[in-house]
Amino acid sequence: MPFIDSKFSNTDNELANFAKALALPVRVAIIRLIIANGNSISKENFHTIPFNHETINKHIAELKTLGIIKTIGHKVNIRYCVDECLFSQMANRFSSLFCGVNSLAPHLQN
């Protein structure tokens, strides 16, 4: 379950939770593999990641629970994909955050 701190905006909470969800290199590798395969991959294709199957399955399940990846199909034909809408939304939010920091760069050079 994502952590929500009422002292911060929903946007900041969502951004922080998304960042925490991807804070593990194995999860980044899972996302990269899905994207590299046209945003559609079967579970068997995850075996190229250098972790045991149980670990991969645990992280896939957590990413699915968090809504970062989705499943398509049924039972033996299940394929995984990233939620493109969520990734686009988070990319825009991170971009806004980083652009705000970049605007400070001229002041930091002194």
C-alpha positions as CSV (number, residue, x, y, z in Angstrom):
1,M,0.0,0.0,0.0
2,P,1.4,3.4,-0.9
3,F,2.3,5.8,1.9
4,I,0.3,9.0,2.0
5,D,1.4,11.9,4.1
6,S,-1.4,14.4,4.5
7,K,1.2,17.2,5.0
8,F,2.0,17.0,1.3
9,S,0.0,17.3,-1.9
10,N,-1.4,14.3,-3.7
11,T,1.0,15.0,-6.6
12,D,4.0,14.9,-4.2
13,N,2.8,11.8,-2.5
14,E,2.2,10.0,-5.8
15,L,5.6,11.1,-7.2
16,A,7.4,9.9,-4.0
17,N,5.5,6.5,-4.0
18,F,6.4,6.0,-7.7
19,A,10.0,6.7,-7.0
20,K,10.1,4.3,-4.1
21,A,8.5,1.6,-6.2
22,L,11.3,1.9,-8.7
23,A,14.1,2.3,-6.2
24,L,15.3,-1.2,-6.6
25,P,17.5,-2.1,-9.6
26,V,15.7,-5.4,-10.2
27,R,12.4,-3.4,-10.7
28,V,14.1,-1.0,-13.1
29,A,15.4,-4.1,-15.0
30,I,11.9,-5.5,-15.1
31,I,10.5,-2.3,-16.5
32,R,13.3,-1.9,-19.0
33,L,12.8,-5.5,-20.3
34,I,9.1,-4.9,-20.8
35,I,9.7,-1.7,-22.7
36,A,12.5,-3.3,-24.8
37,N,10.0,-5.9,-25.8
38,G,7.5,-3.5,-27.2
39,N,5.7,-3.1,-23.9
40,S,4.4,-6.7,-24.0
41,I,6.3,-9.6,-22.5
42,S,5.5,-13.1,-21.1
43,K,6.7,-14.2,-17.7
44,E,9.2,-16.6,-19.2
45,N,11.1,-13.7,-20.8
46,F,11.9,-12.3,-17.4
47,H,14.4,-15.2,-16.8
48,T,17.1,-13.2,-18.5
49,I,17.3,-11.0,-15.4
50,P,20.0,-12.4,-13.2
51,F,17.8,-13.1,-10.1
52,N,16.1,-16.3,-9.1
53,H,12.5,-16.8,-10.3
54,E,10.9,-16.3,-6.9
55,T,12.5,-12.9,-6.6
56,I,11.4,-11.8,-10.0
57,N,7.9,-13.1,-9.4
58,K,7.7,-11.2,-6.1
59,H,8.8,-7.9,-7.7
60,I,6.4,-8.4,-10.7
61,A,3.6,-9.0,-8.2
62,E,4.5,-5.8,-6.3
63,L,4.7,-3.7,-9.4
64,K,1.3,-5.1,-10.5
65,T,-0.2,-4.3,-7.1
66,L,1.1,-0.8,-7.3
67,G,-0.5,-0.4,-10.8
68,I,2.9,0.2,-12.5
69,I,2.5,-2.9,-14.7
70,K,-0.6,-4.5,-16.0
71,T,-1.5,-8.0,-17.3
72,I,-3.2,-8.8,-20.5
73,G,-4.6,-12.2,-21.4
74,H,-5.6,-15.2,-19.3
75,K,-3.7,-18.0,-17.5
76,V,-1.1,-19.5,-19.8
77,N,-1.2,-16.5,-22.2
78,I,-0.6,-13.7,-19.7
79,R,1.6,-10.9,-20.9
80,Y,2.9,-7.9,-18.9
81,C,3.0,-4.3,-19.9
82,V,3.8,-1.0,-18.2
83,D,0.9,1.4,-17.6
84,E,1.8,4.0,-20.3
85,C,-0.6,6.6,-18.9
86,L,0.9,6.4,-15.5
87,F,4.5,6.5,-16.8
88,S,3.6,9.5,-19.0
89,Q,2.1,11.3,-16.0
90,M,5.0,10.5,-13.7
91,A,7.5,11.5,-16.4
92,N,5.8,14.9,-16.7
93,R,5.8,15.4,-12.9
94,F,9.5,14.4,-12.6
95,S,10.3,16.7,-15.5
96,S,8.5,19.6,-13.8
97,L,10.4,18.9,-10.6
98,F,13.8,18.7,-12.4
99,C,13.1,21.8,-14.5
100,G,12.4,23.7,-11.3
101,V,15.8,22.6,-10.0
102,N,17.5,23.4,-13.3
103,S,16.2,27.0,-13.1
104,L,18.3,27.4,-10.0
105,A,21.5,26.4,-11.8
106,P,22.6,29.9,-12.7
107,H,22.3,31.0,-9.1
108,L,24.2,28.0,-7.8
109,Q,27.3,28.7,-10.0
110,N,28.3,31.7,-7.9
